[in-house]
Amino acid sequence: MIEVSHLTRRFGSLVAVDDVSFSLEPGEVVGFLGPNGAGKTTSMRILTGYLAATSADVLRVAGYDVLRDSLKVRQNIGYLPESVPLYKEMRVEEMMAFQGRLHGMGRKQLMGRVPEVLERVGVLDRKRQLVGHLSRGLRQRVGLAVALLPNPKVLILDEPTSGLDPLQRAEVRTLIRELAGEHTVLLSSHILAEVESMSDRVIILREGRVVADGAREELIATLGGRGHVRLEAVVGDAEAARDLLATLPGVEDVQITERVGIHDGFTLSGSGDLREDVGALAAMKGWALRELSEVRPTLESLFASLVVGDGSIAPAPRSAPAPAPVSLSVEPIVLDGISGMGLDLMPLAPAVEAPSLGTPGQKDNFYSLNPFDGGGSRDLSKPVGSGDTQDEGCEDEEDEA
Amino acid sequence: MRGTLIIFRRELAGLFAAPLAWILLFVSLLLNGYLFSLVLSQTQGDATASLEFVFGGNFFFWALMLVLSPLLAMRLLTEEAANGTLEYLRTAPVSDAAVVTGKFLAGTAFMATLWSSLLIYAAALSLWGVEPDWGQVITIYLGAVLSSALFVAIGLVACSLTDIPLLAAFLAFMACLLWVMMPALGGMLLVQMRVLFADLFGGFEVAEAWIGGALERMDVRRHFGNSYFQGVLDSAEVIFFFTWIGLFLFLTTRSLEARRWRG
């Protein structure tokens, strides 16, 4: 439905889009992702015919060449620019009628289609309102309705959720997801969570170049490599536990990370999901588990490393049940190092772990819950539940009481 | 053609939706009405002289045209570019030529509404028993509309060069002013050149006569005064306006198309 091959666009000496190639199948929803100035809007404008390409081997939308059959292309696309350009002095239904007439729709056709589309985007009750009196969110929806009105084969949506509050964003995301299958959708955002929630496939742009293209899991698999399993448990002898863990099927490497209080930390890497076997071993050996999780590189960390150009991947922990989807936080944060690029990302795992509460201090074989060693503590040489746990702190408190 | 009409209707509605249009119309009608009644009373009810004075025979007529046409062009093109709606239009399935023509027609229709006060005054005089020369009234009206159309077209070219509304209005005004002043300025320049080059080049008189003639032929006021103002509808005078308007609309279209490359 969209074919782009070796597309380049220059503005003087600035190369805004540099040898970009990609294609979209009918019904696909694809997200352009990249920081401000990555070339997302320029690429979209070229596809709509608003800007000309400096050079391109193939540039086809809906089967038509963008340069030679520009009007045909424009007949088959619904375009919503980031600024949502609507005539403020027009009523919503007038704006829709104007769009319909531009696309050659007749009066009867308009009478049927306009309420249908307005209903779909949830602004039917606002059809008599002046566009200029609408809130940003409502205007965005009207913009979407305008783009959808001629039932285009291709929808090009530039930052469709920018400037919206979280609730409105969620509504627009749901709407766009519903459009999958009916229309081929190319959308853009500089917020990863937005793109991920709306599209199946992500094209990451950086300085006008495509740096990654694929489905979320594909990108993680191809760019991020394998993950690892993290284990924290009371194992007694860490060295012996490591040797034991190394014998598990599929385990290729076991590293002792750090000891936090009575808990030893291990990192296991290997093929397949190792958590079941590790869990079974822990149960058999009576290890008190504090953490058993699979840690995989997230798309957020990959995206950050791709757009910043830093190869390091900061892994974020994933909750223990393996098939559970990665939860997406609503509130994005701006990462250090890439702030100023307009790049909003999801929160990552903290780079520095918080100091453990269980600092044993001078007592090597005692675990204290109190940072000043005045809290409950127990003998570290014995496993949990052995009945020898002392609670000196509590006793002290009781005495004082 | 379909696209032109759709855009023309929207632009005209858009112009009249803005308070600025009504304010301009009000001020213009007030000024014209006052001048008309003043001249009518001073000439003891000479309808023709009064109409001639108000529509073409005084400074305000040309001043209005020179101020309003660039403002309209700015509103039609540059404001839309600044608001982003030009991006909407230029990604809609209509050609740039249709967009430009539609906007030009809307601007011209607005000016035609402005000058329609001439027809109202003539009709009022007719009602009171003083029959004006209707042929002359119609040709003056046509001439005023065509002259305004020419200035709107010149304004559109200037406004297509920038996205800054104030700069666009200034450029458009200067371009229109230059067009009106060109014969006079050209004449002055020729006099200066004659002083400098007459002794050097033998055939300077011939060149001077040719350039002077060409500049004279571009004089809007002369074309208006010699034909429309006199009640004569000369095809050559109609072609003059249509040719220049066509050229300026073509240039505007090309300038818009160049934006695709310029960005």
Interface residues (C-beta under 8 A of the other chain):
Chain A: F11 T42 R45 T48 G49 Y50 L51 A52 L71 R74 Q75 I77 Y79 P81 S83 V84 P85 L86 Y87 K88 E89 M90 F98 Q99 R101 L102 H103 G104
Chain B: R2 G3 I6 R10 A13 G14 A17 A18 N83 G84 T85 L86 E87 Y88 R90 T91 A92 P93 V94 S95 R260 W261 G263
